[in-house]
Amino acid sequence: METVHTGERLARLRELMKQNKVDIYSMKSALSMLQSRLIRIVVVPSEDSHQSEYIAPTDARREFISGFSGSAGTAVVGLEKAALATDGRYFNQAGKQLDDNWTLLKQGLQDVPSWQEWAADQSEGGKVVGVDPTVITAPDARKLAEKIKKKGGADLKAVKDNLVDAVWGKDKPARPNEKVKVLSVDFAGKEFKTKLEDLRKDLDKRKNAGFVISMLDEVAWLFNLRGNDIPYNPVFFSYAVVTPTTATLYVDDSKLSAEVKSHLEDAVSIRPYGAIFEDIEAMSSSSAEGQEQDSSTAKKLKYLISTKASWALSKSLGGEDKVEEARSPIGDAKAIKNETELKGMRQCHIRDGAALSEYFAWLEDQLIAQSAKLDEVEAADKLEAIRSRHAHFVGLSFDTISSTGANAAVIHYKPERGNCATIDPKKIYLCDSGAQYLDGTTDTTRTLHFGDPTEIERKAYTLVLKGNIALEMAKFPKGTSGFALDTLARQFLWAEGLDYRHGTGHGVGSYLNVHEGPIGIGTRIQYSEVSLSVGNVISDEPGYYEDGNFGIRIENIIMVKEVKTNHKFGDKPYLGFEHATMVPMCRKLIDATLMTASEKEWLNKYHEEVLENTKGFFEKDERTMSWLKRECEAY
């Protein structure tokens, strides 16, 4: 991971800023050419027009201008200063990749301003801040405007084209145009027409005129379609609008096969991807005129947009007074997996667990028995090759984090081909990886040691393992949020004065995005807004990291289920978790003296289950079978 020199790019950007009377330019990942000479500061969020966490290369503007390749962060550029804000997952990485042109704003640390505060500070003296309205949400735009005015800035203005694109020029990647595919109901578990009916019932209860859908995974889920426009995420560039009587999919026709068109039949109209803004503006105007003429309408019906929808969509519908913003009903429905999806999750994790066990057994043999020299990417390639042999495999669900020694302390480390470390069997090895299968999405982290770990490493690993077990063993009343459960995973680290700078768990899609809202386990305020429900699939991944030394993370995918308790206080159902991941914990790193009898019992039962479910894959593979039995021995 090397420093990226951005001086020339910034100089070209600043020249464009001067030409357009711009003093500050801020980017999360997309930018806009300025329409007004009054604009002095421009903010551009790192997500794409659909608020995607992972983006297509064509939308990686923040990475291009700053050199920082993490998935979360915002760059703010002035004529003399530039700042990059990111969260604790990326402090280490950003510190390595940013050159001297940049100030790193470590979000969440005391006395460190947010990028919004930094941008607002620059607006003092009546300066105008601009933002591309397609890449910032309407709520975020309002909050930023408030901060600007409080600091003495003039206003937040929507701007149109893109300055970073102008700097990027002909080297900018083209927008992807991959084919869309139908996901069989055998994997989806519910016909898309039934999903449309459910959505319309919800809209009727809310008294909405319709729903403008902007999140790519929500469009894919609603219509039982999948794509390949964003690496590792089976989605495609699209919007959709659903009303009580119509459903319109905004997608380029060239992406649709005869099978997809037949699948949608007469239930869905197709419009060009780029027509969404003009269409919804006309639709909103038509709806308003119709309601004005109908005196029987006691309350004018508003169109619903998600709180993740762009400011541009809100403006096209007439602004905040003409729309209703709410957490997406599709996001809520998608997060509660049906029985077919839950079955698929169990099955794909068994196959994926077998692939990981085969990989770890192979890697140990290569490093120890064969004394082979393997770098982090070569190892990751082998894991992908093993996974690809299993049924329903489509591809990876994210870049494999294959990290040795100090690299394991970089939370979202990405080894680079030709420029990564050789795996050292005398140091910790952390592997965070996942795959997309037709019947589910996987995400598993295991930390291993092939030599003799230190006592500090064993203690840290065991504390993390205890937290992982504590969360999975939890029982809690219906209505409990992931925000409330987060401390269960951190408690043993906290007792030692230790912690980790990332969330404990994220929702997982079903052959969709590996990071899926709205649920999660962590300290983010949004996790307090949504309670966990039966059918939720979520990760359990506490960790511990020592910069420059080692990193530890243990991640299982768990599913929310109803559990039996001796009592039901308040006559509420009680919930708990079922694990899907089927990969042994690292025996060498466990200090059993730090574990309670109940923790050992859980671990022994877990390993019995792993062995029973995956041993059938290794009847003719003595190496993996031997490794698996050894790692699953009882304590």
C-alpha positions as CSV (number, residue, x, y, z in Angstrom):
1,M,0.0,0.0,0.0
2,E,1.8,3.1,-1.3
3,T,1.3,6.8,-1.1
4,V,-0.4,8.3,-4.1
5,H,1.0,11.6,-5.4
6,T,-1.9,13.9,-6.2
7,G,-0.2,17.3,-6.7
8,E,-0.7,17.4,-10.4
9,R,-4.4,16.4,-10.2
10,L,-5.0,18.9,-7.5
11,A,-3.3,21.7,-9.5
12,R,-5.5,20.9,-12.5
13,L,-8.6,20.8,-10.3
14,R,-7.7,24.1,-8.6
15,E,-7.2,25.8,-12.0
16,L,-10.7,24.8,-12.9
17,M,-11.9,26.1,-9.5
18,K,-10.3,29.4,-10.2
19,Q,-11.9,29.6,-13.6
20,N,-15.3,29.0,-12.0
21,K,-14.7,31.2,-9.0
22,V,-14.5,28.3,-6.6
23,D,-12.5,28.5,-3.3
24,I,-13.2,25.1,-1.8
25,Y,-14.0,21.8,-3.5
26,S,-15.3,18.9,-1.4
27,M,-15.7,15.3,-2.6
28,K,-17.0,12.1,-1.1
29,S,-16.7,10.5,-4.5
30,A,-18.5,12.5,-7.2
31,L,-18.2,16.2,-8.3
32,S,-20.0,18.9,-10.3
33,M,-19.0,21.6,-12.8
34,L,-20.2,24.9,-11.3
35,Q,-23.1,26.7,-12.7
36,S,-22.8,30.0,-10.8
37,R,-19.8,32.3,-10.4
38,L,-20.9,32.9,-6.8
39,I,-20.1,29.4,-5.7
40,R,-16.9,29.3,-3.6
41,I,-17.0,25.7,-2.1
42,V,-18.2,22.5,-3.6
43,V,-19.1,19.3,-1.8
44,V,-19.3,15.9,-3.5
45,P,-20.2,12.8,-1.6
46,S,-18.2,9.5,-2.2
47,E,-21.2,7.4,-3.0
48,D,-22.8,7.3,-6.5
49,S,-26.2,8.5,-7.5
50,H,-27.8,5.6,-5.7
51,Q,-25.9,6.0,-2.4
52,S,-24.1,2.7,-3.1
53,E,-21.4,1.9,-0.6
54,Y,-19.4,0.1,-3.2
55,I,-19.2,1.9,-6.5
56,A,-18.3,1.2,-10.1
57,P,-14.9,2.4,-11.2
58,T,-16.5,5.2,-13.2
59,D,-17.8,6.8,-10.0
60,A,-14.5,6.5,-8.0
61,R,-13.8,10.2,-8.2
62,R,-12.8,10.7,-4.6
63,E,-10.2,7.9,-5.0
64,F,-8.9,9.5,-8.2
65,I,-8.4,13.0,-6.7
66,S,-7.1,12.0,-3.3
67,G,-5.4,8.6,-3.8
68,F,-7.4,7.1,-0.9
69,S,-9.1,3.9,-2.0
70,G,-11.2,3.1,1.1
71,S,-15.0,2.7,0.6
72,A,-15.9,5.5,3.0
73,G,-14.6,9.0,3.1
74,T,-15.0,12.6,1.9
75,A,-12.4,14.9,0.3
76,V,-12.7,18.6,0.6
77,V,-10.5,20.7,-1.6
78,G,-9.7,24.4,-1.3
79,L,-7.4,26.6,-3.3
80,E,-4.7,26.1,-0.7
81,K,-5.8,23.3,1.6
82,A,-7.3,19.8,1.1
83,A,-8.8,17.5,3.7
84,L,-9.9,13.8,3.7
85,A,-12.3,12.6,6.3
86,T,-12.8,8.9,7.0
87,D,-13.7,6.6,9.9
88,G,-11.7,4.4,12.2
89,R,-11.7,1.4,9.8
90,Y,-9.4,3.4,7.5
91,F,-7.2,5.6,9.7
92,N,-4.2,3.3,9.0
93,Q,-4.9,3.0,5.3
94,A,-5.5,6.7,4.7
95,G,-2.4,7.6,6.6
96,K,-0.4,5.5,4.2
97,Q,-2.1,6.5,0.9
98,L,-2.5,10.3,1.4
99,D,0.4,12.5,0.4
100,D,1.5,15.8,2.0
101,N,-1.2,17.7,0.1
102,W,-3.9,16.3,2.5
103,T,-4.9,16.6,6.1
104,L,-6.5,13.5,7.5
105,L,-9.7,14.1,9.5
106,K,-10.1,11.1,11.8
107,Q,-13.8,11.0,12.2
108,G,-15.1,10.0,15.7
109,L,-12.0,11.3,17.5
110,Q,-12.3,14.1,20.0
111,D,-11.9,17.6,18.7
112,V,-11.7,16.4,15.1
113,P,-14.2,18.3,12.8
114,S,-16.5,16.4,10.5
115,W,-16.1,17.1,6.8
116,Q,-19.4,19.0,7.0
117,E,-17.9,21.2,9.7
118,W,-14.7,21.7,7.8
119,A,-16.6,22.7,4.7
120,A,-18.8,25.0,6.7
121,D,-15.8,26.6,8.3
122,Q,-14.4,27.4,4.8
123,S,-17.7,29.1,3.9
124,E,-17.4,31.9,6.5
125,G,-17.7,35.3,5.0
126,G,-20.7,34.7,2.8
127,K,-19.3,32.0,0.5
128,V,-21.6,29.7,-1.4
129,V,-21.1,26.0,-1.1
130,G,-22.1,23.8,-4.1
131,V,-22.9,20.1,-4.4
132,D,-23.8,17.7,-7.1
133,P,-27.4,17.0,-6.1
134,T,-27.4,13.5,-7.5
135,V,-24.8,12.2,-5.0
136,I,-26.0,13.7,-1.8
137,T,-29.2,12.7,0.0
138,A,-31.9,15.3,0.6
139,P,-31.6,15.1,4.4
140,D,-27.8,15.4,4.2
141,A,-28.2,18.5,2.0
142,R,-30.5,20.2,4.4
143,K,-28.2,19.5,7.4
144,L,-25.2,20.8,5.5
145,A,-27.1,23.9,4.5
146,E,-27.9,24.6,8.2
147,K,-24.2,24.3,9.2
148,I,-23.2,26.6,6.4
149,K,-25.6,29.3,7.4
150,K,-24.6,29.0,11.1
151,K,-21.0,29.6,10.1
152,G,-21.8,32.7,8.2
153,G,-21.8,31.1,4.8
154,A,-24.2,32.2,2.1
155,D,-26.0,29.0,1.0
156,L,-25.8,25.4,-0.4
157,K,-26.5,25.3,-4.1
158,A,-27.1,22.4,-6.4
159,V,-24.6,22.3,-9.3
160,K,-24.6,20.2,-12.4
161,D,-21.6,18.8,-14.3
162,N,-18.4,17.4,-12.8
163,L,-15.0,19.1,-12.3
164,V,-13.2,15.9,-11.3
165,D,-14.4,14.2,-14.5
166,A,-12.9,17.1,-16.4
167,V,-9.6,16.5,-14.6
168,W,-9.9,12.7,-15.2
169,G,-10.6,13.2,-18.9
170,K,-10.2,10.4,-21.3
171,D,-8.8,8.1,-18.6
172,K,-12.1,8.0,-16.8
173,P,-13.6,4.4,-17.0
174,A,-16.7,4.1,-19.0
175,R,-20.1,3.4,-17.3
176,P,-20.7,-0.4,-17.2
177,N,-23.3,-1.9,-19.4
178,E,-23.6,-5.5,-18.2
179,K,-26.6,-7.7,-18.9
180,V,-29.4,-8.1,-16.3
181,K,-30.4,-11.6,-15.3
182,V,-33.5,-13.1,-13.8
183,L,-33.2,-14.7,-10.4
184,S,-35.4,-17.8,-10.3
185,V,-38.2,-17.9,-7.6
186,D,-36.5,-21.1,-6.5
187,F,-33.8,-18.9,-5.0
188,A,-35.8,-15.7,-4.4
189,G,-38.6,-17.4,-2.6
190,K,-41.3,-15.0,-3.6
191,E,-42.6,-13.9,-7.0
192,F,-41.9,-10.2,-7.9
193,K,-45.6,-9.6,-8.5
194,T,-46.3,-10.6,-4.9
195,K,-43.6,-8.2,-3.8
196,L,-45.3,-5.4,-5.8
197,E,-48.7,-6.2,-4.2
198,D,-47.1,-6.0,-0.7
199,L,-45.5,-2.7,-1.5
200,R,-48.7,-1.2,-2.9
201,K,-50.5,-2.3,0.3
202,D,-47.9,-0.4,2.3
203,L,-48.2,2.7,0.1
204,D,-52.0,2.6,0.6
205,K,-51.6,2.5,4.4
206,R,-49.1,5.4,4.2
207,K,-51.5,7.3,1.8
208,N,-48.7,7.9,-0.7
209,A,-49.1,8.6,-4.4
210,G,-46.3,6.3,-5.2
211,F,-42.7,5.3,-4.4
212,V,-39.6,6.5,-6.3
213,I,-36.9,3.8,-5.7
214,S,-33.3,4.7,-6.0
215,M,-31.2,2.1,-4.2
216,L,-29.8,-0.5,-6.7
217,D,-30.2,-3.5,-4.4
218,E,-33.8,-2.5,-3.7
219,V,-34.7,-2.4,-7.4
220,A,-32.9,-5.8,-8.0
221,W,-34.7,-7.4,-5.0
222,L,-38.2,-6.1,-5.9
223,F,-38.1,-7.4,-9.5
224,N,-36.1,-10.6,-8.8
225,L,-33.4,-9.4,-11.1
226,R,-29.6,-9.3,-10.7
227,G,-26.8,-7.6,-12.6
228,N,-23.1,-7.0,-12.6
229,D,-22.5,-3.3,-12.9
230,I,-20.7,-2.9,-9.6
231,P,-17.9,-5.3,-8.7
232,Y,-18.9,-7.9,-6.2
233,N,-22.5,-6.5,-6.0
234,P,-25.0,-8.2,-8.3
235,V,-26.9,-5.0,-9.1
236,F,-27.5,-2.9,-12.2
237,F,-27.9,0.9,-12.7
238,S,-31.6,1.6,-12.5
239,Y,-34.4,3.4,-10.8
240,A,-38.0,2.4,-10.4
241,V,-41.3,4.1,-9.7
242,V,-44.3,2.1,-8.3
243,T,-47.8,3.6,-8.0
244,P,-51.1,1.9,-7.1
245,T,-51.6,1.0,-10.7
246,T,-48.2,1.1,-12.5
247,A,-44.6,-0.1,-12.1
248,T,-41.9,1.5,-14.2
249,L,-38.3,0.3,-14.4
250,Y,-35.7,2.9,-15.5
251,V,-32.9,0.9,-17.1
252,D,-31.1,1.0,-20.5
253,D,-32.9,-1.3,-22.9
254,S,-29.6,-2.7,-24.1
255,K,-29.1,-4.4,-20.8
256,L,-32.3,-6.4,-21.0
257,S,-32.5,-9.8,-22.7
258,A,-35.6,-11.4,-24.1
259,E,-35.8,-13.5,-20.9
260,V,-35.8,-10.5,-18.7
261,K,-38.5,-8.8,-20.7
262,S,-40.6,-11.9,-20.7
263,H,-40.1,-12.2,-16.9
264,L,-41.5,-8.6,-16.4
265,E,-44.3,-9.2,-18.9
266,D,-47.0,-6.5,-18.9
267,A,-46.6,-5.8,-15.2
268,V,-43.6,-3.4,-15.6
269,S,-43.0,-0.7,-18.2
270,I,-39.4,0.0,-19.3
271,R,-38.0,3.5,-19.6
272,P,-34.4,4.7,-20.3
273,Y,-32.2,5.1,-17.2
274,G,-31.6,8.8,-17.9
275,A,-35.3,9.6,-18.2
276,I,-36.1,9.3,-14.5
277,F,-35.7,13.0,-13.5
278,E,-37.8,14.4,-16.4
279,D,-40.4,11.7,-15.9
280,I,-40.9,12.2,-12.1
281,E,-41.0,16.0,-12.5
282,A,-43.9,15.6,-15.0
283,M,-45.5,12.9,-12.9
284,S,-45.4,15.1,-9.8
285,S,-46.8,18.1,-11.6
286,S,-49.6,15.9,-13.2
287,S,-50.4,14.4,-9.8
288,A,-50.6,17.9,-8.1
289,E,-52.9,19.3,-10.9
290,G,-55.2,16.3,-10.6
291,Q,-55.5,16.6,-6.9
292,E,-56.2,20.3,-7.1
293,Q,-59.1,19.6,-9.5
294,D,-60.4,16.9,-7.2
295,S,-62.0,18.7,-4.2
296,S,-62.8,15.4,-2.5
297,T,-59.1,14.9,-1.8
298,A,-58.8,15.9,1.9
299,K,-55.1,15.6,1.9
300,K,-52.8,15.8,-1.1
301,L,-51.0,12.6,-1.6
302,K,-47.2,12.9,-1.7
303,Y,-44.7,10.6,-3.4
304,L,-42.5,8.6,-1.1
305,I,-38.8,8.6,-1.4
306,S,-36.2,6.9,0.8
307,T,-34.1,8.9,3.2
308,K,-31.2,7.6,1.0
309,A,-32.7,9.2,-2.1
310,S,-30.7,12.0,-3.8
311,W,-31.4,15.7,-3.4
312,A,-31.9,15.7,-7.2
313,L,-34.8,13.2,-7.0
314,S,-36.4,15.3,-4.2
315,K,-36.0,18.5,-6.2
316,S,-37.5,16.9,-9.3
317,L,-40.5,15.9,-7.3
318,G,-41.0,19.5,-6.2
319,G,-38.8,19.6,-3.1
320,E,-39.3,18.6,0.5
321,D,-42.8,20.1,0.8
322,K,-44.0,17.8,-2.0
323,V,-42.4,14.5,-0.9
324,E,-42.5,12.2,2.1
325,E,-39.1,11.0,3.2
326,A,-38.9,7.7,5.2
327,R,-36.9,4.6,5.7
328,S,-37.5,2.5,2.6
329,P,-40.3,-0.1,3.0
330,I,-38.4,-2.2,0.5
331,G,-35.2,-2.1,2.6
332,D,-37.2,-3.2,5.6
333,A,-38.9,-6.1,3.7
334,K,-35.6,-7.2,2.1
335,A,-33.9,-7.4,5.4
336,I,-36.3,-10.0,6.6
337,K,-35.4,-13.2,4.7
338,N,-38.1,-15.6,3.7
339,E,-37.8,-19.4,4.4
340,T,-36.3,-20.0,0.9
341,E,-33.7,-17.4,1.5
342,L,-32.8,-18.6,5.0
343,K,-32.5,-22.2,3.7
344,G,-30.2,-20.9,0.9
345,M,-28.1,-19.0,3.5
346,R,-27.6,-22.2,5.5
347,Q,-26.7,-24.2,2.4
348,C,-24.3,-21.7,0.8
349,H,-22.5,-21.2,4.1
350,I,-21.9,-25.0,4.4
351,R,-20.3,-25.1,0.9
352,D,-18.4,-21.9,1.6
353,G,-17.2,-23.2,4.9
354,A,-15.9,-26.3,3.2
355,A,-14.0,-24.1,0.7
356,L,-12.4,-22.1,3.5
357,S,-11.4,-25.2,5.5
358,E,-9.8,-26.7,2.3
359,Y,-8.0,-23.4,1.7
360,F,-6.6,-23.1,5.3
361,A,-5.5,-26.7,5.2
362,W,-3.7,-26.1,1.9
363,L,-2.2,-22.9,3.1
364,E,-0.8,-24.5,6.2
365,D,0.7,-27.3,4.2
366,Q,2.3,-24.9,1.7
367,L,3.8,-22.7,4.4
368,I,4.9,-25.3,6.9
369,A,5.3,-28.7,5.1
370,Q,6.4,-27.3,1.7
371,S,8.2,-24.2,3.0
372,A,6.6,-22.4,0.0
373,K,6.8,-18.6,-0.5
374,L,3.3,-17.2,-1.1
375,D,2.2,-13.6,-1.2
376,E,-1.1,-12.4,0.0
377,V,-2.7,-12.2,-3.5
378,E,-1.5,-15.6,-4.6
379,A,-3.2,-17.0,-1.5
380,A,-6.4,-15.1,-2.2
381,D,-6.4,-16.4,-5.8
382,K,-6.2,-20.0,-4.5
383,L,-9.2,-19.4,-2.2
384,E,-11.3,-18.0,-5.1
385,A,-10.3,-21.0,-7.2
386,I,-11.5,-23.4,-4.5
387,R,-14.7,-21.5,-4.0
388,S,-15.5,-21.5,-7.7
389,R,-15.8,-25.3,-7.8
390,H,-18.8,-25.2,-5.5
391,A,-22.4,-25.3,-6.6
392,H,-24.2,-22.0,-7.5
393,F,-21.0,-20.0,-7.3
394,V,-21.2,-16.6,-9.1
395,G,-18.2,-14.7,-7.8
396,L,-16.7,-13.0,-4.7
397,S,-18.8,-10.7,-2.5
398,F,-15.9,-8.3,-1.9
399,D,-12.2,-8.0,-2.3
400,T,-10.5,-10.7,-0.2
401,I,-8.7,-9.3,2.8
402,S,-5.7,-11.6,2.8
403,S,-3.3,-10.1,5.3
404,T,-0.2,-11.2,7.1
405,G,1.4,-9.6,10.2
406,A,1.1,-5.8,10.4
407,N,-1.1,-5.7,7.4
408,A,-3.8,-7.5,9.5
409,A,-4.0,-4.4,11.6
410,V,-5.3,-2.5,8.6
411,I,-9.0,-3.2,9.1
412,H,-10.1,-3.1,5.4
413,Y,-6.7,-4.0,3.9
414,K,-6.6,-4.8,0.2
415,P,-3.5,-6.6,-1.0
416,E,-2.3,-5.3,-4.4
417,R,-1.0,-7.7,-7.0
418,G,2.7,-7.4,-7.4
419,N,3.0,-5.1,-4.4
420,C,2.0,-7.1,-1.4
421,A,3.6,-9.0,1.5
422,T,4.8,-12.6,1.5
423,I,2.8,-14.5,4.1
424,D,5.0,-15.1,7.2
425,P,4.0,-18.4,9.0
426,K,5.5,-16.9,12.2
427,K,3.0,-14.1,12.2
428,I,-0.8,-13.8,12.4
429,Y,-2.7,-14.3,9.2
430,L,-6.2,-12.7,8.9
431,C,-8.5,-13.7,6.0
432,D,-11.8,-11.8,5.6
433,S,-13.6,-13.1,2.5
434,G,-16.9,-13.9,1.0
435,A,-18.7,-15.1,-2.1
436,Q,-21.9,-14.7,-4.1
437,Y,-23.9,-17.8,-4.7
438,L,-27.3,-18.0,-6.3
439,D,-28.7,-19.1,-3.0
440,G,-27.0,-16.6,-0.7
441,T,-24.1,-14.3,0.1
442,T,-21.3,-15.2,2.5
443,D,-18.8,-13.2,4.6
444,T,-16.4,-14.9,7.0
445,T,-13.3,-13.8,8.8
446,R,-10.9,-16.1,10.4
447,T,-7.6,-15.3,12.1
448,L,-4.9,-18.0,12.1
449,H,-1.4,-18.6,13.2
450,F,0.8,-21.3,11.6
451,G,3.7,-21.0,14.1
452,D,3.9,-20.2,17.7
453,P,1.7,-17.2,18.7
454,T,2.7,-14.9,21.6
455,E,0.8,-14.9,24.8
456,I,-0.5,-11.4,23.9
457,E,-1.8,-12.7,20.6
458,R,-3.5,-15.6,22.2
459,K,-5.1,-13.5,24.9
460,A,-6.3,-10.9,22.4
461,Y,-7.7,-13.6,20.2
462,T,-9.5,-15.3,23.1
463,L,-11.0,-12.0,24.2
464,V,-12.4,-11.4,20.7
465,L,-13.7,-15.0,20.6
466,K,-15.5,-14.6,23.9
467,G,-17.2,-11.5,22.5
468,N,-18.2,-13.3,19.4
469,I,-19.7,-16.1,21.5
470,A,-21.4,-13.8,23.9
471,L,-23.3,-12.0,21.1
472,E,-24.4,-15.2,19.5
473,M,-25.6,-16.7,22.8
474,A,-27.6,-13.6,23.6
475,K,-31.4,-13.8,24.2
476,F,-33.3,-10.5,24.0
477,P,-36.9,-9.3,23.8
478,K,-38.5,-8.5,20.5
479,G,-38.0,-4.8,19.8
480,T,-34.3,-4.8,20.8
481,S,-32.0,-3.1,18.4
482,G,-28.4,-3.9,17.3
483,F,-27.3,-0.7,19.0
484,A,-28.4,-2.2,22.4
485,L,-26.5,-5.5,21.8
486,D,-23.1,-4.0,20.7
487,T,-21.6,-4.0,24.2
488,L,-22.0,-7.7,24.5
489,A,-19.2,-8.3,21.9
490,R,-16.9,-5.6,23.3
491,Q,-17.3,-6.3,27.1
492,F,-14.2,-8.6,27.4
493,L,-12.0,-6.2,25.5
494,W,-13.3,-3.2,27.5
495,A,-12.5,-5.0,30.8
496,E,-8.9,-4.9,29.6
497,G,-9.1,-1.3,28.4
498,L,-9.2,-2.4,24.7
499,D,-11.6,-1.9,21.9
500,Y,-12.0,-1.8,18.1
501,R,-12.9,1.0,15.7
502,H,-15.6,-0.6,13.6
503,G,-19.1,-1.9,14.0
504,T,-19.8,-5.3,15.4
505,G,-22.2,-6.4,12.7
506,H,-23.9,-5.5,9.4
507,G,-26.9,-6.9,7.6
508,V,-26.2,-9.3,4.7
509,G,-28.2,-9.6,1.5
510,S,-29.4,-12.8,-0.2
511,Y,-27.3,-13.0,-3.4
512,L,-27.2,-9.2,-3.0
513,N,-24.9,-6.7,-1.3
514,V,-22.7,-8.1,1.4
515,H,-23.4,-5.0,3.5
516,E,-27.2,-4.5,3.7
517,G,-29.2,-2.0,5.7
518,P,-31.1,-1.0,7.7
519,I,-30.1,-3.3,10.5
520,G,-26.7,-3.5,12.1
521,I,-24.9,-4.0,15.4
522,G,-22.8,-1.1,16.5
523,T,-22.8,2.5,17.8
524,R,-24.2,4.2,14.7
525,I,-27.3,6.0,15.7
526,Q,-29.3,4.4,12.8
527,Y,-28.9,1.0,14.4
528,S,-31.0,2.2,17.3
529,E,-33.8,3.1,14.9
530,V,-34.5,-0.5,13.7
531,S,-35.1,-3.4,16.0
532,L,-33.9,-6.9,15.0
533,S,-36.6,-9.3,13.6
534,V,-36.9,-13.0,12.9
535,G,-35.4,-13.6,9.5
536,N,-32.7,-10.9,9.7
537,V,-29.2,-12.1,8.6
538,I,-26.3,-10.2,10.2
539,S,-22.6,-10.5,10.9
540,D,-21.0,-11.0,14.3
541,E,-17.4,-9.7,14.0
542,P,-15.6,-8.2,16.9
543,G,-11.8,-7.6,16.5
544,Y,-8.7,-6.1,18.0
545,Y,-5.8,-4.4,16.2
546,E,-2.3,-3.2,17.1
547,D,-1.0,-0.9,14.4
548,G,2.3,-2.1,13.0
549,N,2.0,-5.5,14.7
550,F,-1.1,-7.7,14.2
551,G,-4.8,-7.7,13.8
552,I,-7.5,-10.1,14.9
553,R,-11.1,-10.4,13.8
554,I,-13.5,-13.3,14.0
555,E,-16.7,-13.1,11.9
556,N,-19.7,-15.5,11.8
557,I,-22.9,-14.8,9.9
558,I,-25.9,-15.3,12.3
559,M,-29.6,-15.3,11.7
560,V,-32.3,-14.0,14.1
561,K,-34.8,-16.6,15.3
562,E,-37.4,-16.8,18.1
563,V,-36.1,-18.7,21.2
564,K,-37.7,-20.3,24.2
565,T,-37.3,-18.7,27.6
566,N,-38.6,-19.7,31.0
567,H,-40.6,-16.5,31.2
568,K,-42.0,-13.9,28.8
569,F,-41.9,-10.5,30.5
570,G,-44.4,-8.1,29.1
571,D,-45.8,-11.0,27.1
572,K,-43.1,-10.4,24.4
573,P,-41.5,-13.0,22.3
574,Y,-37.8,-13.5,22.9
575,L,-35.2,-13.7,20.1
576,G,-31.8,-15.1,19.7
577,F,-29.4,-16.2,16.9
578,E,-28.6,-19.2,14.8
579,H,-25.1,-19.3,13.1
580,A,-24.8,-20.0,9.4
581,T,-20.9,-19.9,9.1
582,M,-19.3,-23.3,9.2
583,V,-15.5,-22.8,9.7
584,P,-13.4,-23.8,12.8
585,M,-11.8,-21.3,15.1
586,C,-8.0,-21.3,15.3
587,R,-6.9,-23.8,17.9
588,K,-3.4,-22.4,18.3
589,L,-4.7,-18.9,19.2
590,I,-7.3,-20.0,21.8
591,D,-6.3,-19.7,25.5
592,A,-8.9,-22.1,27.0
593,T,-7.9,-21.0,30.5
594,L,-9.6,-17.7,29.8
595,M,-12.9,-19.3,28.8
596,T,-15.8,-20.3,31.0
597,A,-17.5,-23.7,31.0
598,S,-20.4,-22.4,29.0
599,E,-18.2,-20.8,26.4
600,K,-16.2,-24.1,26.0
601,E,-19.5,-25.9,25.7
602,W,-20.7,-23.6,22.9
603,L,-17.3,-23.9,21.1
604,N,-17.4,-27.7,21.3
605,K,-21.0,-27.9,19.9
606,Y,-20.1,-25.4,17.2
607,H,-17.1,-27.5,16.1
608,E,-19.2,-30.7,16.2
609,E,-21.6,-29.0,13.9
610,V,-18.9,-27.7,11.5
611,L,-17.3,-31.1,11.3
612,E,-20.6,-32.9,10.7
613,N,-21.8,-30.5,8.0
614,T,-18.6,-30.2,6.0
615,K,-16.7,-33.5,6.4
616,G,-18.6,-35.0,3.4
617,F,-16.7,-32.7,1.1
618,F,-13.4,-34.3,2.1
619,E,-13.9,-38.0,1.8
620,K,-11.1,-38.2,-0.7
621,D,-9.1,-35.2,0.7
622,E,-7.0,-36.6,3.5
623,R,-5.1,-33.3,4.1
624,T,-8.2,-31.2,4.7
625,M,-10.0,-33.9,6.7
626,S,-7.0,-34.2,9.0
627,W,-6.8,-30.4,9.5
628,L,-10.6,-30.2,10.1
629,K,-10.7,-32.9,12.7
630,R,-7.7,-31.4,14.5
631,E,-9.2,-27.9,14.6
632,C,-12.5,-29.3,15.8
633,E,-11.2,-31.3,18.7
634,A,-13.2,-30.8,21.9
635,Y,-11.8,-28.7,24.8
